[in-house]
Amino acid sequence: MFSRHCGFPLSALALLTFCCSQAQAGGIILYEVGTDNTGLANAGAAARAQGPSTIASNPAGLSYLQGTQITAGAQILYGNLKFDRDSNTNSGGPGSGNALDPTPGGSFFISHMLDDHWSVGFGSYGDFGLAADYRNGWSGRYFSEQSSLAGLSLVPSVAYRFNDQWSVGLGVKAMYGMLKSQTAIDRSPLGLTDRGDGQLKYQDDTWGYGANLGVIYAPQPGTRIGLAYTSKVNLDFKDKLDIKGNGPALDRLNGLDTKLSMKVPQTATLSLFQQLDPQWAFLATVNWQDWSQFGDVNVQVDTSAAGAQSTTVNAHYKNTWQLALGTQYQATPKLLWNAGIAYDSSAVSDANRTLSAPMGESWRLATGATYALNKDTDVNVSWALVWLGDLPIDQSKSVSGVRTSGQFDNAWIQAVTGNMTWRF
């Protein structure tokens, strides 16, 4: 009933299922990378220039940092992503349980001012990807069982300060991408129902390259306007299809060389930092992310010595926007308090939301505090809540007729972050 030709799009869609599922549970690139930016909900990120973590948000901010500075941070992400099926589901199996396991993360940044004009730095951080682990046999197993996608960025950077008003910066980004997926395959269209589901596994790691660019304009003391751009990063994953338990018709696909090509979205960020008085500062950010390109995933499978079959699957993603507002309050000479709120639009419409990519609009509420242990050492603790709300989904497979319908109820993610900064 199934040939190699009709088996290929099935494999392509299964791979796309994995790819999108961890591209962000909320449809947004993570702003939480173990820094004090977490407690501001990204407000003012491209204009603050208050530590070496500016490498991640705007490398031009390096020109504002005196001497040598080091920031090291760690964080834990955890949340609630539970799918409750409804009566329209015919795939069998229960709801998902909580698919978001606690996920640790961290970052490291160092900056050094060479002279009055030149500064250099290096950053290592992961701002792309999460992991989902659904229970075995759940009702959406034909779309995703286990998946993880992570991007670790290594970013050497340089900044040049023309004068008191203008600074520019450049970072060269090397991203190490790691992908792993496991998805159940429905065997009923093959007439094979006696041995349960088949299974598809896919795993690879690769490198992709891009750049961070930024400029900061300070029209007057206490006012900074930052504009930053992060280029797209192409990640090309390669692995042999690992297909088990499907009978001779699909087992012939097992071991075929397969390439999955995706684009980490390019972004643009405009931020304001405004010192209102010696105690209070106002911060704001408008951010754009190019998710439409991420939604077009190319899958290529070598089916014979003559060449490969290739297709591009369109997940119907759309670009997103973020608006973030925040404040800083210097409560005492040693204690700085941060707070922020942000809104992110959704990368998918309700009609295009899938079990493998339960993305939607989100609200962020964040706060944090930085305490100066002495004149050369700060410690920061921050917290952020990303609220996704209810995410209804009704998804079917055209070949088998399998349908999974229901919603993720009250979905949310929280981040708790701690970091220290040393100045030399």
Secondary structure, 3 states (H helix, E strand, C coil): CCCHHHHHHHHHHHHHHHHHHCCCCCCCCCCCCCCHHHHHCCCCCCCCCCCCCHHHHCHHHHHHCCCEEEEEEEEEEEEECEEEECCCCCCCCCCCCECCCCEEEEEEEEEEECCCCEEEEEEEEEEECCEEECCCCCCCCCCCCEEEEEEEEEEEEEEEECCCCEEEEEEEEEEEEEEEEEEEECCHHHCCCCCCCEEEEEEEEEEEEEEEEEEEEEEECCEEEEEEEECCEEEEEEEECEEECCCHHHHCCCCCEEEEEEEECCEEEEEEEEECCCCEEEEEEEEEECHHHHCEEEEEEEEECCEEEEEEEECCCCCEEEEEEEEEEECCCCEEEEEEEEEECCCCCHHHCECCECCCCEEEEEEEEEEEEECCEEEEEEEEEEEEEEEEEEEECCCCCCEEEEEEEEEEEEEEEEEEEEEC
